[in-house]
Amino acid sequence: VLPVIFNMSTKNYIIATFLGIIPATFVAVALGSGIENIIDQNAELSFTSAFLSPEIYLPIIGFAFILIIAFIIKKYFFKQ
């Protein structure tokens, strides 16, 4: 509904949606893979053991890094 309200072109909408979904999808898949590795090792699944696994905390750190970079770019290059 928002692209229609703001008169956004279909091409820009598809590109923005694709680029916007990639980071969240990457983190969700990485989290699922990390939890699967813990389950495959027959280890007890707890929050601390899951969060301390490199398969889980590295994608989260990478996603946070991407967010910080995006805020910095927005602040310095898209001033009004």
PyMOL commands that set and color helices and strands:
alter all, ss='L'
color gray80, all
select helices_A, chain A and resi 2-5+10-40+47-51+54-77
alter helices_A, ss='H'
color red, helices_A
deselect
rebuild
show_as cartoon
